[in-house]
Amino acid sequence: MLPASVFGTEALQEIAASRGFREKEMQANAVYQIIHDELFLDGNARQNLATFCQTWDDDYVHKLMDLSINKNWIDKEEYPQSAAIDLRCVNMVADLWNAPKFADNATGTNTIGSSEACMLGGMAMKWRWRKKMQEMGKPTDKPNFVCGPVQVCWHKFARYWDVEIREIPMEPGRLFMGPEQMLEAVDENTIGVVPTFGVTYTGNYEFPEPLQDALDKLQKTKGLDIDIHVDAASGGFLAPFCAPDIPWDFRLPRVKSISASGHKYGLAPLGCGWVVWRDKEALPEELIFNVDYLGGQVGTFAINFSRPAGQVISQYYEFMRLGREGYTKVQQAAYRVAQYIAREIEPLGPYEFICAGEEKGGIPAVCFRIREGEDPGYSLYDLSERLRLTGWQVPAFALSGKASDITVMRVMCRRGFEMDLAALFIRDFKAGIEFFKSHPSPKITPSMGTGFHHT
């Protein structure tokens, strides 16, 4: 007798457990079907134009992830080849970011994402500053760091490690940290300056070189020697291929560390980030713990412990498969899509563009607002909601600081969102605008809006 279809089984006649631990076991196919069907309620990842993260991976990445699901990244002695691949990746990233030549291995580590990488870069800044202050016999109880509009991980770093964050607020006409504002905020208790090379709100680059020039002059006049950590969450895997002449990395002497996300424009699957220090001296020894590896020891300085090695192995696969040539092609394609979207959107409304996907100015994103004083009959929150009806997830949100009355919409372009999909997105964008023209209605306010966050 044939078994009943899974949809006719008793297991699927009940509501899935959600508030207490289940008493009885269930057939695997029934549980799989329940979870599989619930996941249909998620948004379509390929239409998610809010996220910076990768939403497309090839079949070989899936195979490597399957092979690595039971390999614990932290166990170097048990999985020595996975550890070796990790070290190779660190060296490759350091080379990409123009780190000084290293005799053995570069100083850096894999993380679960750019947020952990930022935490590690911030910790090293604090430890270096504290040692310097102690050597001068000065107090170390009031550290601060200076930044522009940053991702929330830096606010977490400030709170968790008891460091004052001096965030230069956005204001109309200046949506980033400039040298003048930075100089007003730094003092002898500043552990470092943190430019964001790809601001999450807008997509524009916050260039480190003008900040370094200002800090050089400050050192000559006041004797303050302040380091830079570059938060290159997105730009770290874009500029080396699409704007290689921009000096944003270790070509700048004050840059002591750089963090980036492997699972954004590094093209790795979710759960991969990188932080690299200029040299061994930039990473205080107190932050390094040694673990057994191939009969010897290797330093580890990540915050997290057990996790699968698949993300690192998949990152190495992408590095090997694409190389500089392939990464350049993939990232340039994303920029072309962003520029196409900006061109198509520009004549459709009274829009002012903040980022239009220019390689030398930012990441492949399109960020725009409704021009001040203009009223097209709808808000960007309305447009975001309308696009969601056709599956597109496009955030509308307010900027921060003194620019909090400015609402923007941001479209992220990346691998897997190619020109054909972009054309279909523009089709639905135009249809949304036509709908509001023929069906005027009260505008959606931020409190009623989509709930998207700028990150």
N, C-alpha and C positions, 0 to 999 in steps of 0.2 A: 504494500500500500504506500503510495507516494505521500511524503510529508506535506502538510498544509503550507500554503504560502506564508511567508513571515507576517504578512498583513492580516492573516486570519488567526494568528496565534494569540493565546491568552495574554502573553507578555505585552503586546501592543494595545491591549484594551484598557490599560491603566495609565495614569499620568506619571511621568518620570519623577523619581525622588529628587527633592530639592531642599528639604529642611532637616532631614535626619538620615542617619546611616541605614542603608537598606538591610533587612534581615536575611532574605533568601537570595540565592544565586539566580542568574538568568542565562539563557542561551546567548552565546556571543553574537550570532547574527541578528538577534532581536535588539540587543543593546547597541550594536553598530548602527542598525537602521534608525533607532530613535535619535542617536547623536547626529548621524548623517543628516537626517531631515531637519533637526533643529538648526544646524549650521546654514541651511538655506536662508534663514532669517537674517544672517549677516549680510552686509553690503558686498557687492561684487568687487573683489580686491583690484581687478584690472581697471575698474572704473573709479577707483579711489584716487582722486586728484588732490586730496588733502595731505596724504602721507609723503614723507621724504623717502620712505623705505622701499626696498625692492619688492615687487609683487609678481615677478616672473623669474623662473629658474628652469634650466634645461633638464632633460632626463638624466644626464650624467650626474648632476648635482643631487637629484633625488636618490640615485643609486649610492652615491658616496655618503649621503646622510644616513641611508639605511645601514650601510656597512659600519657606520661609526656610532650608532645609537647607544651601544653598550660600552663605548670607550670613554673613560672618565678623563677629561682634559687635565685635571690636577695631578693624576697619578703618573708622573714622568717615568718612574722606574718600571711600572707595569706596561706602559705603552710608549716605549722609547722612540719609535718611528713617528708617532703622532707628535711627540715633543720636538723631534727634529724638524718636522714640517712647520711647526709653530715658529721655531727659531729662524727658519728660512724666510717665513713671511715677514717677521720683524726686520730682518736684514733688507728685504726687498722694499718694504715701506720706508725704511730709513734712507735707502738709496733714492727712492722716488722723491723724498723731501729734502734731498741735498744735505744730508747729515755729513759731518766731517768723516773722513776715512777712518774706519775702525779696524784694529788688528785681528780681533777674534770675531765677536758678534756685536751687533748694535745693541744699544741700551734701550729696551722697550718691552712691551708685553701686549698680548691679546687681552681683550676684555669682552664683556657681554654686549657692549655698545658704547657709543660715544659718551654717555653720561658717566659710566664707571671710569672711562678714560679721563674725563674732566676731573673727577674726584681725585684720581691719582696724580694728575698734573698739579692740582691745587695743593695736595698734601706735600708734594716735593717743594713747591714754592714756599709753603709755610715753614717747613723744616730748614730750608736754606736760609731764609730770613731770620729765623730764631737763632740759628748758630751764629750768624753775622752780628746780630744785636748782642748776644751773650759775650762774644769776643770783645765788643766795644764797651761792655759793662752797662748796657742800656736795658730798660724794661722790655718784656716781651708779651705783655698782657693785653695789648690792644692792636692786634694785626688787622689789616684791611686789604682788600683788593679792589681795583678799579676796572669797570667794564662799561660797555654800552648796553643796549637792550639784549638781554641774554635769555637762553633757554632755562627752564625752571631748575635744572640740575645744579646750576650755580647758586641759586638761592638755597637749595638743600645743602650744598657744600658749606655755605656760610653758616647755616644753622648747626649742622652736625659737627663741624670742626671749630666752631666759635670764632669765626672771622667776620668782621664787618664787611658787607658788600656796599660799595659805593657805585651804584648804577647810574650812569649818565642818562637822564631821561630823554626820550624822544620829544621833539617839539616840531611844530609845523615848519617845513623848510629844512629841517635837519633831523633825519631819522636814524642817526648812527652816532658813535663816539668820535669826536674830532680831537686833534691835538690840544687845542685851546682848553676845551672842557676837561680833558684828561689831566692837564697840568694843574688846573685849579683843584683837582680832587686828590692828587697824590701827596704823600709826605713820607717821613722816615719810617713810618709803620706800614707802608704799602709793601705787601709781599710780592706783588706783581700786577701787571696790566694784562687784561684778557680781551683782545679783539676777537670778534666772531667772524670767521671767514665764510660768510653765507648766513646772514641774519635770518632767523626763523620767521620773523614777522613778514619780511619783504623779499628775501632772497638775495639782496645786495651784499657785496663784499664790504667788510670793514677792514680797510687796508692796514697792515701792521707797519709798513715802512714809514709813513709820516709820523706815527706814534714813536717809532724808534728814533727818528731824527730829533723829535722834541725832547725825548728822554736823554739823548746824547748832550744836547744843549743844557738841559737841567743839571746833569752831572758836572759839566764844566763850571756852571755858575754856583751851584749849591752843594755839590759833592754827593748827591743822592744817586746811587747805582741801582736801578730798578729793572728787574727781568720782565720778559714777555712770555706768556703762554698763549699759543694760538689755538682757539677752538675752531678747528676746521672740519666740523662734523660732516658737512657736505662738500665744501670747497677743496678739501684735502685730496679728493680723488677726481677732481675736475680740472683745476688750474694746471696741474702738471702735464695734462694732455692737451688742453684747449687754450691755455694762456700761460705757456711755459716761461715767458719773459717777465712775468710779474714776480718780483722778489717778495714773497710772503713767508717763506719757510726758513730753514737753517742757513740760508744765504745771509740772513740778517743776524748779526752777532748777538743781539739781545734776546733772540728767541732761544729759550732754554728747553722748551718742550712743545709738542704738538699732539693734539688728540683728534681723532676722526672716527667716523662710523664706517665699518666695513659693510654693513647691511644697507647703507644708503647708496651713494654713488660708487662705493667699493664693489658693488654688485654681488656681495655674498648674501646667503640666506639670513633670515632674522636671527640675531643673537651674536653679532660679531662687531668688535670695535678694536681700535689700536691707539696706543700712546707711545711716543718715542721721545727720548731725551737727547739733547745735543751730544752728550758724552757721559761717561761714567760719573764724572764729578758733579753733574747736574742732578743726579739721583742720590740723595743721602743714604748712606749705608744702613742707617737705623730702620729704613723702610723695607729692606730686603731680607727675606727669609730663604734659607737654603734647604733644598729637598734632594733626596737621592736620585741620581740619574747616571746610568751606564757605569756603575762602579765608583762614580764621583759624586759631585754635587752641582746643582744649578740653582741660581737665584730665582725666586718668585716674589712678585710684589703686587699681585692682583688682590682685590678685595673679596671677590667671590671664590668659591672653592669648587665643589662637584658640579659638573655640567658636561654634556656630551662634546666630544671633539669634532663633531661633524661640521660645525660652522667654520672652524679654522681650516679643516681639510678642504672644504668647498671653496674657501677663499683662495687657498693655494692653487686649486684647480683653475679658478678664474684668472689668477695671475699668470699661470703657465699657459693656459689656452689662448688668452688674448694678448698678453704682452703690451708694450706701449702702443704698438700699431693698432691692435684690436680695441683697447680701451679708448684710444683717440676716435676711432670710427663710431663706437657706441655712444660716447658722450657728445660728439659733434652732432649725431643724429638727434639726440635729445634737445640740443640747442636749436636745431633747425625747426623742430616741432614747436618749441616755445615761441620762436620768432614768427612762425606761421600763425599761431593762435593770436599773438599780439596784433599782427597785421589785420587779421579777420575781425577781431573784436573792436579795434579802434574806431571804425566808422559807424558802429552800431549804437553808440550812445555818447553822452557827454562825459567821457572817461579821461582821467588823467593817470598815466602809467608811472608807476614807481620802479618797477622792474619789468623789462621786456625781453629777457632771455639773451642778453648780450654777453659773450664769452669773457670779456675783459672787465665786466662790471658786476657779475654775480653768477648765480647758479641758473640752470635751465628752468626758470620759473617765470610766471606772468603774474604781476601784482598790480592792481589798479583800484582807483576810487572814483566815485562820482564827483566831478569838478565842483568846487565850492560855489554855492549860489545857484546851482542847477538842480532841477527836479524833473526827472524823466517819467515820473508817475509810479515808480516802484523803488524799493530799496534793494541793496545787494543781498540782504537777508531774504527778501522775496525771491530774488533770482536764484539764490542757493537752494531754497525749498523747491522751486519749480524744477530745477535741474535734477533734483533728487528723485522726482517722479519718473524720470527716464533712466535712473540708476546711477547718475553721476554724483559723486560726493565732492563738492567744491565748497570750501569754507569761506564764510564771510565773518569778519570779526573786527573789533576795534583795536587800534594801535594802543600803545602804552604811554605812560608819562603825561606830558603836556599835549600829546597828540591823541589822547584817548577819545576825543570827539570825532576822530576820523575813522570811518569804516572802510575796510578794503576787502577785496576778494583776491584769493591767491590760487593759481593753478600750477601744480607741480608736474613737470614732464620728465620722464625717465624711460629706461629700457622697458619695452613691452607696451608703451603708449606711442605707437608709431603714427605715421602721417594719415593713414586711412581712418584709424580710430579718432584722431584729432579732427578730421573732417566731419565725422559723425557727431562729435562733441559740438562743433561749431553749428551744425544743423540744428541740434537740440537747443543750443544757446539762442540762436535766432528765433526758434519757435517759442521759447520762453518769453522773449521780449515782445513778440507779436501778440502773445496771449495777454500780457499786461496792457498793451495798447487797446485791445478790444474788450478787455474785462477789467476796467479800473476798480480798485478796491483799497481798503485801508492798508497801510504799509505794516509789515512785520517789524517789531522792535527787537533790540538785542535780547530782552528777557523772554521774548516769544520765539527767538530764532532757532537755528539748527543745532545749537549745542556744540558746534565744532570749536576746538581750541586751535590757536595759531600754530602749535607744534605738531 
